[in-house]
Amino acid sequence: MHYFILLDFHWTQLLQPQWYIENGGLWFIVFAIFAETGLFAGFFLPGDSLLFVTGIFSNELVKTGLGVDTGNTFVNLLILSVIISLAGIVGNFIGYWFGRKSGPFLFERKDTFFFKKKYLFQAKDFYDKHGGAAIIMARFLPIVRTFAPIVAGVVGMDKKKFTYYNVVGSIAWVFSMLFAGHYLQKLFESQFNFDLKKHLELIVIGIVLITTAPVIIKLFFSQKKTTNTP
């Protein structure tokens, strides 16, 4: 792996999982997951595809990021999963704390490049419908996972209850994505002689379509229902 800073950096590179691996490795990935789950500015980061690709490169990331060669793929995946899960848990706590402190002010704030009020309302609707379980489910939904902990703070969700859902949600999301990435790579390579490392762009597109489909469908039917309402 090569670690260097691109002088011709463009913000669109932040949407490419491979960019994080090539230019920062494990700790860059950890920060990206923290930012997406805890900071307004992180709502556009590629959490799902980044975790999936991290699973594919798990052995290399542990060796270069931690300077450890365990020689055991499963152990490497566990190490990565624990570290990244902690980043997701801390990120959500930051979002929750911010929601508790800022309160209704957020719903009156004007849109900026890093803050879109419509995303906050989407997260609130999702939370109102699913309650505490929304914190877990939101982990698997782009954009919503950034604002769900903030909304939980705004509505005053019990701290112990939030902590439980936060920990469970982060572990479920990170472990499932990392293990899926690694073992699907092995499956495709052994059964179909298809190396996912050479087709990362297809993986990203596929994951984006799968993870955003529920949000798009919800928005589409919500608008259609509103249009048809007399």
Long-range contacts (C-beta under 8 A, 24 or more apart in sequence): 1-25, 1-60, 1-64, 3-64, 14-44, 14-45, 14-46, 15-44, 15-45, 15-46, 16-46, 16-204, 17-46, 17-49, 17-50, 17-52, 17-53, 17-54, 17-200, 17-204, 18-53, 18-200, 20-50, 21-53, 21-54, 21-57, 21-61, 25-61, 25-64, 25-65, 26-61, 26-62, 26-64, 26-65, 26-66, 26-80, 26-83, 27-65, 29-54, 29-61, 29-84, 30-83, 30-84, 30-87, 31-87, 33-84, 33-87, 33-88, 33-91, 33-174, 34-87, 34-88, 34-90, 34-91, 34-94, 35-91, 36-91, 36-145, 36-146, 37-87, 37-88, 37-91, 37-92, 37-95, 37-139, 37-145, 37-146, 37-149, 37-170, 38-90, 38-91, 38-92, 38-93, 38-94, 38-95, 38-146, 38-149, 39-91, 39-94, 39-95, 39-146, 40-114, 40-115, 40-146, 41-114, 42-91, 42-146, 43-116, 43-119, 43-142, 43-143, 43-146, 43-147, 44-143, 46-204, 46-208, 47-142, 47-145, 48-140, 48-142, 48-177, 48-207, 48-208, 48-211, 49-203, 49-204, 49-207, 49-208, 51-84, 51-173, 51-174, 51-177, 51-178, 51-181, 52-177, 52-178, 52-180, 52-181, 52-203, 52-207, 53-181, 53-200, 53-203, 53-204, 54-80, 54-84, 54-177, 54-178, 54-181, 55-80, 55-177, 55-178, 55-179, 55-180, 55-181, 55-182, 55-183, 55-185, 56-181, 56-182, 56-185, 56-196, 56-197, 57-197, 58-178, 58-181, 58-182, 73-182, 77-178, 77-179, 77-182, 80-178, 81-171, 81-174, 81-175, 81-178, 81-179, 84-174, 84-178, 85-170, 85-171, 85-174, 85-175, 86-170, 88-139, 88-169, 88-170, 88-173, 88-174, 89-166, 89-167, 89-170, 91-149, 92-135, 92-149, 92-166, 92-169, 92-170, 93-149, 93-163, 93-166, 94-149, 95-146, 95-147, 95-148, 95-149, 95-150, 95-153, 96-149, 96-150, 96-152, 96-153, 96-157, 96-159, 96-162, 96-166, 97-153, 98-150, 98-153, 99-149, 99-150, 99-151, 99-152, 99-153, 99-154, 100-153, 100-154, 100-156, 101-153, 102-150, 102-153, 102-154, 103-154, 104-154, 106-150, 106-154, 107-154, 119-143, 119-144, 119-146, 119-147, 120-147, 120-150, 120-151, 122-147, 122-215, 122-219, 123-147, 123-148, 123-150, 123-151, 124-151, 124-154, 124-155, 127-151, 127-152, 127-155, 132-157, 132-161, 132-162, 132-164, 132-165, 133-165, 135-162, 135-165, 135-166, 135-169, 136-165, 136-168, 136-169, 136-172, 137-169, 138-169, 139-169, 139-170, 139-172, 139-173, 140-173, 140-211, 141-211, 141-212, 141-214, 141-215, 142-208, 142-211, 142-212, 142-215, 143-215, 144-215
